């Protein structure tokens, strides 16, 4: 993989974690399955369900993304995110609530956090949280 890409890449956890540095010098890591967990530096003020079963986690520069499933009801979960984020000083930028999906985008200064919660069936919900910092002058880099 390193020879083909020219990147410095490290593969761990029986291939479930890949990390390295991209051509711009930005560190990255991606984990899946049993190797997935909160990336280092994941903001403590974001709501992550205690019973979240991680499916993947990604870190690229200031952008961090986690995905997994947890048990719950969509409206209650979406309301819980909204209450939590508001209590932590975040401002809602967008909130879209459909019968099977909730998308919430939050801002706090240069920080952003996005929650996508969707029905997975049988009392399970899918969750993706992405967060990042809008680096000055870098529209592509970290508002994610």
C-alpha positions as a printed NumPy array, in Angstrom:
array([[  0.   ,   0.   ,   0.   ],
       [  2.822,   2.423,   0.876],
       [  4.637,   1.839,  -2.4  ],
       [  1.491,   2.393,  -4.453],
       [  0.455,   5.564,  -2.623],
       [  3.79 ,   7.056,  -1.66 ],
       [  2.373,   7.622,   1.841],
       [  3.784,   6.493,   5.175],
       [  1.107,   4.006,   6.269],
       [  0.903,   1.728,   9.307],
       [ -1.567,  -1.183,   9.424],
       [ -2.507,  -2.613,  12.84 ],
       [ -5.185,  -4.658,  14.616],
       [ -5.144,  -7.41 ,  11.976],
       [ -5.859,  -4.867,   9.269],
       [ -8.698,  -3.134,  11.131],
       [ -6.689,   0.07 ,  11.715],
       [ -4.79 ,   2.076,   9.137],
       [ -2.873,   5.209,  10.061],
       [ -0.27 ,   7.457,   8.561],
       [  0.488,  10.879,   7.179],
       [ -0.903,  12.149,   3.87 ],
       [  0.998,  14.035,   1.16 ],
       [  0.203,  17.38 ,   2.881],
       [  1.662,  16.141,   6.173],
       [ -1.727,  15.662,   7.852],
       [ -1.963,  12.672,  10.19 ],
       [ -4.863,  10.266,   9.635],
       [ -6.219,   7.048,  11.088],
       [ -9.206,   4.849,  10.369],
       [-10.426,   1.888,  12.391],
       [-13.303,  -0.501,  11.945],
       [-14.956,  -3.348,  13.806],
       [-13.518,  -4.278,  17.178],
       [-10.634,  -1.813,  16.719],
       [-12.976,   1.197,  16.404],
       [-13.235,   3.51 ,  19.415],
       [-13.288,   7.229,  20.169],
       [-10.344,   8.84 ,  18.387],
       [ -7.835,  10.659,  20.602],
       [ -8.938,  14.243,  21.094],
       [-12.639,  13.529,  20.527],
       [-14.425,  16.435,  22.268],
       [-15.738,  15.56 ,  25.715],
       [-18.637,  18.005,  25.323],
       [-20.252,  15.965,  22.528],
       [-22.931,  13.44 ,  23.417],
       [-21.918,   9.852,  22.661],
       [-24.383,   7.176,  23.844],
       [-22.919,   4.99 ,  26.589],
       [-24.121,   1.876,  24.788],
       [-22.78 ,   2.836,  21.344],
       [-21.37 ,  -0.199,  19.531],
       [-18.634,   1.292,  17.382],
       [-18.478,   0.281,  13.733],
       [-15.817,   2.752,  12.595],
       [-13.786,   5.751,  13.658],
       [-11.74 ,   8.141,  11.557],
       [ -9.39 ,  11.011,  12.327],
       [ -7.937,  13.302,   9.656],
       [ -6.334,  16.465,  10.918],
       [ -8.957,  18.255,  13.016],
       [-11.834,  16.189,  11.584],
       [-13.02 ,  13.25 ,  13.713],
       [-15.816,  10.859,  12.735],
       [-17.373,   7.97 ,  14.619],
       [-20.118,   5.603,  13.513],
       [-22.005,   2.874,  15.285],
       [-25.329,   1.591,  16.529],
       [-27.211,   1.865,  19.798],
       [-30.624,   0.975,  21.149],
       [-33.235,   3.679,  21.329],
       [-36.113,   5.588,  19.803],
       [-35.316,   8.156,  17.115],
       [-37.252,  11.144,  18.483],
       [-35.972,  10.643,  22.026],
       [-32.386,  10.289,  20.776],
       [-32.649,  13.392,  18.574],
       [-34.214,  15.392,  21.405],
       [-31.467,  14.182,  23.745],
       [-28.767,  15.414,  21.36 ],
       [-30.492,  18.795,  20.991],
       [-30.882,  19.227,  24.766],
       [-27.291,  18.164,  25.451],
       [-25.711,  20.347,  22.771],
       [-27.72 ,  23.4  ,  23.808],
       [-26.714,  22.86 ,  27.444],
       [-23.039,  22.762,  26.391],
       [-23.269,  26.118,  24.6  ],
       [-23.581,  24.881,  21.016],
       [-25.835,  26.68 ,  18.509],
       [-28.055,  24.735,  16.131],
       [-27.202,  25.526,  12.503],
       [-29.523,  22.988,  10.856],
       [-32.019,  20.477,  12.179],
       [-33.84 ,  18.132,   9.794],
       [-36.155,  15.567,  11.318],
       [-37.797,  12.97 ,   9.093],
       [-39.738,   9.869,  10.132],
       [-36.635,   7.622,   9.946],
       [-33.718,  10.089,  10.137],
       [-32.553,  13.083,  12.141],
       [-29.732,  15.338,  10.939],
       [-28.419,  18.027,  13.266],
       [-25.585,  20.442,  12.578],
       [-24.14 ,  22.443,  15.45 ],
       [-21.642,  25.322,  15.703],
       [-19.589,  26.674,  18.576],
       [-17.11 ,  29.317,  17.441],
       [-14.875,  27.665,  14.833],
       [-15.967,  24.182,  15.944],
       [-18.674,  22.161,  14.251],
       [-20.448,  18.934,  15.143],
       [-22.855,  16.967,  12.969],
       [-25.137,  14.181,  14.133],
       [-26.97 ,  11.812,  11.793],
       [-29.279,   9.358,  13.535],
       [-31.325,   6.866,  11.525],
       [-33.578,   3.908,  12.16 ],
       [-31.774,   0.577,  11.844],
       [-34.758,  -1.625,  12.752],
       [-35.657,  -3.729,  15.766],
       [-35.111,  -0.872,  18.245],
       [-31.628,  -0.048,  16.952],
       [-30.41 ,   3.295,  15.676],
       [-27.438,   4.109,  13.445],
       [-25.365,   7.076,  14.545],
       [-22.667,   9.07 ,  12.774],
       [-20.998,  11.976,  14.556],
       [-18.503,  14.163,  12.737],
       [-16.701,  17.062,  14.332],
       [-13.943,  19.416,  13.409],
       [-12.453,  22.857,  13.553],
       [-12.748,  25.294,  10.682],
       [ -9.121,  26.149,  10.156],
       [ -8.749,  29.765,   9.026],
       [ -8.878,  29.96 ,   5.253],
       [ -9.279,  26.201,   4.837],
       [-12.78 ,  25.511,   3.531],
       [-11.943,  21.905,   2.631],
       [-10.07 ,  20.946,   5.745],
       [-11.869,  20.605,   8.954],
       [-15.383,  21.82 ,   9.31 ],
       [-16.608,  18.362,   8.933]])
